[in-house]
Structures are given as structure tokens and as C-alpha cells.
Amino acid sequence: MPSKGGRREGGETGRPSGESVVEAVLATASEPPAPTERPRPPATADAPDQAQPPLLQDEPESEAPEWARLYSAAAVQHRERREQVEREQGEAQRLWEEFLREQGEAVPEGERSLERNEELHQQLRRLARTASAAAYERENVIGDSHQTFGVEIEFVGADANAVARALYDAGLAGSPQQLGYHSSRRQEGMWSVERDASVDGEVVSPVLRDTPETWVQLERVCSILRAQGARTSVRTGGHVHVGADSANLDHDVNRFRRVAQVCAWAEDLMYRLAAASGRNGRTHRGAGRGYAYCGPMGSADFEQARNLTELAYRVGTSHGVGLNYGNLLQGRRTIEYRYFDASLDPARLQANIKLACWLTKRAGELQDAALPRERTRLGTHFQARHQSDGLLRRFADLVFVRPQDKLKLYWVYEGSGWQRAR
């Protein structure tokens, strides 16, 4: 991603310098393949096989015409690939710098609005299609080190005990065995592998914060899952829990109501952003299964709720809904976003966490007058004859503040599609 939003040495957190943008773009580019080594002749009695220093000449010897032909072809391919990468990096850098200029503090708020500025919107869409937009971030990812969150990654295709053992050996899990569902044997600060009736296993994180260690752990967990043969399917979810107290929701029913109102207003978009299964990862896992375990809200009539308990029941308190307020009634004080499909791509999981945390934080801060009152139900854009990006643009303006977070939102959006109604 062109900007990590991280802390620059000798400067303040915020808008990245040109140098940091270049470094981040270069960090995401694939390294060019190493030149092909010249094969050594087989060992003989007169010439025993010994380690030979690499040849320093640029061209092969003339007595190896076939090898020389292959070498030349590989060199051409290498040069073309390097030039293509450099062109893509340059274009991504240019788009990002243009976007940052438009997002600059000197520009009036109205002109920075993605909803009102078509060129700014198109710049971000183009940038979101570059490889740099998918970069995994390792510092200052959500911009608040006090915000707590957790993630649950369901998987199929792997032996859950083997996954637990691998995580344990890596120093990540507190037990080398799969535990029971929501087990009381979880160790504080450690990951665990637990049973879930609908899948082969579920990896559950401890309470996490936006620290470099957290993002190293998440990346390592995904790597171990893949190495053990784990897969995702239309049965697997990737739930995100957001700490209500660290998001400053306190016990104010109105702040919790605004979180639910944003999710109801952007319901159709939430399912698009959550989709990561089906063909090319563009279909939501619930589309062909009645959205079991992640269904849309009911009436979304929150205004009559007099307290948090009433509001929780109106939003949803079971594992059957996409936005689950059930933990608020059990003293665990988290909002669970069950919309998301599971993924073993750490960048995608990170984007899900970013979305859930920012939505919770911003909705709690905004005034009621700033929130849309309409509801865009699941399936609205799928059924529409003329689809538009209007909901995305309004959502980006409302929920995200930092340019790098808007870019990640657009990256997820470009990789998914509108979903069917329930």
C-alpha cells in the first residue's frame, strides 16, 4: 500500500512523506528473479566435484549455444518484467500523490469529499486496483493503540489438533490441542483452536491492540494455517469483535444505536465488503444458504429502545445475525461483526478489522444529524438495473478519516461484488 499511515522517524504520525510512500510501494513489489546459474560439468576421477565460485562473466561461453539462447531469452523476460513493475510503481506513486494533494488539509472539506468529487473517486478506484493497495500493514493500522479487538478464523480441510500443535510450537497458542467451543481453558494473551459444529475448527485470538506484535502474530497464524492445509469455504466465517469501552461507547445507548444505524443504512455495502468466497472470492458465503449465521437485521427500528438491553434485542443477540449485540448482555462488552467471510490472507483480515474498528469508533462519535436515516437493504444493488458507487463514496466519507484507510476500503470493494437478497 503506498502509505502505511505509520510513524515517521523525526516526524509526526499522519500524512506520509514522498520518501515513505516510495519505500512502501517498493516494499510491495516482487523481487526480480535471480539470473540463471551456468550448470557445472559432472564430476570425474580427474576432476572431483568441488564447490565452484560463480562465474563473473555476463555472457555464456560460445561452446554452449543452447544454454546461451536460453540465457538470452531469460534476460529479456527479466528485463521486461522489471520494466513493467517499474511502470506500475510509478503509476501507483503518481495516483497516490495526487490523491494526497486532494486530501490535504489546505483543501476545503467539501472538495475532499469522495461523494462530491468524481475525479478524486476515480483516482482512488484506479489506485485500489494496483498491487500496492493490498499491502499488509505492520504499524499504526487503525490509528488507535488503545482500541481492543479480536478475530475468529473458521477453517476446513486441516486437522485442528495439528493446527493447535503448530501454533503452540510457534509460541502463539496456550494449548497444543483443540479446545471446546468457547472453552474456559483459554489462556490470557494466547491464541487457541476451538471446536465449532459447522466447520473443522476455529482459531480464536486473544484481546489484541494495534501494535506491531499483533500484526506479526496475525500474519504468522495465517501462514501456519495454510501450511497445515487449512482452507476457507462457503461454511467459514471470519468474525471481528470490537471492544465497546475502548471505542468510547461507554454505556450510552445512543452511541450503540448509531453503530447499528450505520450498519443498517449501509447493509448492502457491508455484505459486499464482507464477501470473500465463491468464484474469485466475490460471493458472500451466505448467498446460497439463506445467510445462516450472518443474516441481515430485522426491522432496524432502534429509536424506541429505552436502554441497551432493549436495543440489543432489536439489533440481534444471536449467532444468526451479521451484527451481534449479544455479548453486551453477557458482560463481555464487545460488538461482534459476523458479516465477514473467513480468509487466510492476513491483508484481508486486517482490512476487516480496520473496517469494524473504524465503523464502531466513528459512529459513536458522530452526531445524530450526520447519520443517514434511510436503509439500503441487502440485495438492493444486485437487483438494480443501473448500479452505482454512491453508497461506497458516502460510506468512505462518513466512516474513514485517513487516506490510507479509504484506499483499503476501495481495495476490498474492487475485489468483491454486490450480493443477492436473503
N, C-alpha and C positions, 0 to 999 in steps of 0.2 A: 504494500500500500504506500503511496507516495509520502504520507505523513503518519507517524505513529502517535502524534499528539504527546510525545514524551517530554521529559525534562532535558533541556539542552545545557551542556556544561557552560557555566558562566552566564546563563540567561534564565528567563522565567518560562514556566510551562505555558503553552499556548500556541500561537501561530508559528509554524516551523519556518526556519530559515531556508534559503535556496540550497545551502550545502546539505542540511539534514534531509531535505526532500530527495536530493540526488543520491545520498547514501542509502536511503530506504528503497528507492527504486532499484538501485544496483543490487541491493541485497536480495531482491526477489527474482532477479534474472538467473536463468540457468547457466551454469558454468560451461564454456565450450569444451567439447571433447578433446582429450589429450591426443597429440599426434601418434600415429601408429608406429610401434617399435619395429625395427627391422628384425626378422626372425634369425636366430643363431643356427649355424650348421650343427648337425648331430655330432655327439662325441665319438671319438675313435681312440684306438690304443695309442696312437702317436700324438693325438690332441685331446687329452682328457677334458671333460666338461667342467669348465670353471666359470665363475661369475665374470661376465664381461662388462666393462663400462659402456654406457650408452654411446652410440655413435653421435658425433657432433655435427657432421655434415648435413646440410639442408636437403640435398638431393640424393637419391639412391644410386648405387653403382650401376654402371652401364650393363654389366653382365646379368642383371636381373630385370629384364624388360617387363615381365608380367607384374612383378612387385612394384615397379616404377609407375606402371599405368594405374594400379590400384591406389598407390600413394597420391598421385596427382588428382585422381577423382575425389579421394577423401579430403584433400586440401581444398579443392574447390567447394565441396559441400560444407566444410567447416567455415570457410570464408563467407559464403552466402548466408549461413545460419547466424554467424556473428553480426553481419550487416543488418539482417532482419531484426535481431534482438536490439541492436543499437537504434534502429529506426523506431521500434516500438517504445523503447525507453525515452527517446527524445519526444515522441508524440505525447506519451503519458505525462512527462515533465511539463511540457507546454500547456496541456489542458489543466493540469493541477495548478500551475502558477496563475493561469487566467482565472480559474475558479477562486483561488485565494484572494486575488485582487478584487473580484466582485464581492467576496465575503468580508472584505476588510472593514475595520471599524469606521473608517472615514466615509464609507458608503452608507447612505440612509437605509434604515431597516426595510422600508417598503421596496427598495430596489434590490435588496438582497434576498427577497422572498422568492422561493422556487415556484410558488403558485403564480406569481405575477410576472416573473422574468423567464420567458421562454428560452432565451439563449443560455441562461445560467442552467436551466433544467437540462437542456440538450448537451451542454458541456459535461455535466455530471453523468449523464447516461453514457456518453462516449467513454469517459474515464472509467466508469464502472465495468466496462467490457474488457479492460486491459488486465493483464495478469497481476499487475501491481496492486489492484484493488483487493485482491484476495489474500494479501499478505497477512501472516499471523503476527499479531502484536504481542509485545512482551513487557510493556511498561505503560502506565497511565492509560489503560484501555478504556475504562469507564469514567475516569476523571474524578474518582472519589474513593480514597483508600479506606474510608470508614464504612462504606456500603457493604453489607454482608449479602451473600448469595450462595446457592448450592445448585448442583446439577445431578440429574439421574439419567443414565445412559442404558437403555434396554438393548439387548443383543440376542441374536440367534446364531446357530452354526458353530459354537465353540463350547467346550467343556467348562462349565462355570467354576469347578474346583481348580482346573488348570489355570484359569484366568486369575483366580484368587491367589494361587500359589505364586504366579509370576509377579503380581502386584506386591505380594508380601516380600518376595525375594528382592524386589526393587526398593523396598523400604517405604512403600506407599500405603499398603493395606495393613490393618491391625490383626487380621486373621488369614491363615493360609487356606482356609476352607470357605465355601459358600455358606452364608448365614441365612436364617429365616427372614421372611418378609418383615421389614421394619424392625429388625432384631434389636433387642435391648443390649446385645453384646457388642455393638459398635463401640469402637474406641475413639475418644475425642481427638480430633485433629487428623484422623486417618480415614482413608478410603475403605470401602467394603464392597463385597459382591454378595448380593442377596437374591433370594428366590422371588419369582413372580410367576403367577399361574399362566400368564398369557405368552411368556417368552422363555428362553433358555436361562436367562439371568439378567441382573440389573446391577450396574456399577453405580454406587451412591457416594457422592463426595462428602467430605466434612464441610463445616461452615468455612467459606472462603472469602477472601477480600482481594481487592485489586492490587496485588503485589507481583513482582517478577516471579517469586516462588510459585504462586498459584498457577501462572500461565505455563511455567516449566512442567508442573505436575500434570496439568490437563493434556499437554502435548504428549507427555510420556505415557499417560494412561491410554490415549488413543493408539499410540504405537504398539503397546503391549496387546491391546485388544485385537488389532489387525494381525499381529504376529501369531496369536493363538487361533486364528481362523474365524474370528467373530465377524458377523455381518449384520446389516440392518435390513428390514423388510417392511411390508405394509402392516406388520404387527408391532413394530417397535417405536416407542416414543422417547423423546429427549426432554424431560421436564426441567424447568428452571424455577427455583424458589428464590424469592427476594425478601430480605428482612424488612419488615414494616417499620420497625423502630429506627433502624439505621437510615431509612428513607425519609425520616421525619414525618411519618404519617401520624405518629403519636396514637391517641385513641379518638381522634377526631373523625366522626362518621362521615363528615362532608369530604374529607380528603380521600377516604376509601371509596366514596361514591364517585368522585371524579375519575379515579383509576378505572372503575367499571364503566363509566360513561365513555371514556376514550376507547376502550376495547369494544363497546357496543357500536359506537359511531364508526369505527374502522374495522368492523368484524370481517368483512370480505377481504380486506387487505391483510389482516392478521393471519388468515388461513393461507393466503398466497405466500406470505413471508415464512410461514412455518413449514411449507411443503418441501420434502426432500426425498420422496420415494417415487415409485412408479417409473415410467420411461424417462430416462435422462434426469431423474430426480426432480421432476417438475410437478408431480401429482402428490396430493396430500394422502397420507396413509388412511384417512377416514373416508375418502371419497367413495369407495366401493363397499364400505362396511357400516354405513349409517353414522359415521363419525362417533363410533363407540370409544369411550374413554377420553374423548376430547370434543364433545359436542358444543354447539353454539348456545348462547343464553336463551332463556325463555322470553318473557315479555319485556325484560330490561326496564321494568318500572321501579326505579330506585328512589324516586322523590318522596314516597310515602314512608320510607324506612325511618323510624324514630331513633334507632340505636344500631350499633354494629352487628348485633345478633340478627336483627330483622334484615339488615342489608345483606348479610352473608347468605341467608336462606334465599333471598331474591336473586342474588348473583349466581350462587351454586356452591354446594358444600360436599360434593361427591367426586369420585374419580371419573364420572361420566361427562364432565364439562371442561371446556377449554380454559376457563378462568375459574379457579377453585379457591374459595374463601374458607374452606373447611378448617384449615389449621388455625385460623383466628379464633375459632370456638374451642380449640383444644389447648390453648396456651402456648402454641409454638410460634405464633406471631410472624408467620410468613404468608405471602401471597404466592400461590403456585400457578405458573403458566404451563398448562398441559397441551397447548396448541402444537408445540414443535414436534416434528418427526425426529427420530434418532439420527445421529450421524457419527461417523468415526473420523471425520475431518475436523481437527481442532479449530481451524479458522471459522468453520460454520457454527460449531458450538459456541465459540467466542462471540460471534455475531448475535446468536440467540440470547446470550447472557447480556450483552450490551443493550439489545432492544428491550428486554424485560426490565432491566435496572433503570434505563433512562425513562421508559414509559411511566414506571412507578414514581420516580422522583419528580418528573416534570408535571404529571397530572396532579400530584399532591401540592405542588407549588402554585399552579395557575389559579386565577380567579374564575369563578363560575361563568362569567360573561365571555371568557376566552374559549370556552369549550363548545364545539358543535352540538346541536341538540338533535339532529337527525340521526337515523341509524341506517348504515349501509350493510344490509344483511348478507350472509354467506350466499354465494351464487349470483349476486346481482350483476357483476361484470361478465361472468360466464354466459349468462343468458342475454346480455345486451348485444344489440346488433353493432353498435359503434362503441368500442371500448376506449377508455382514455386513462391518462396517468394523473388525473386531477386529485384523486384520493391520496395517492402516493405523495404528491407535492405538498398538499395541505398537512399531511401527517409528518413529513420531514420538517416543515416549518414549525409545527406545534411541539413535537417531541424532542428534536435534537437541536443542540446549540453549536457544537463544534463541527467544522467542515469534514474532518476525518470520519466522524460518526455518520454524517449524511452520506458520505461515499460508501461506507459499509452497508448502509441500508439499501442504497441503489444496487450494490453488487448482489445482495440477496434477491432483490426484486427481479433483476435481469435473469437470474438463474432459475426462476420458477414461473408458474402460470396461474391464472385465475381458476378457482375450484368450483366444482358443481355444488348445488344446494344440497341440503340434507335429504 
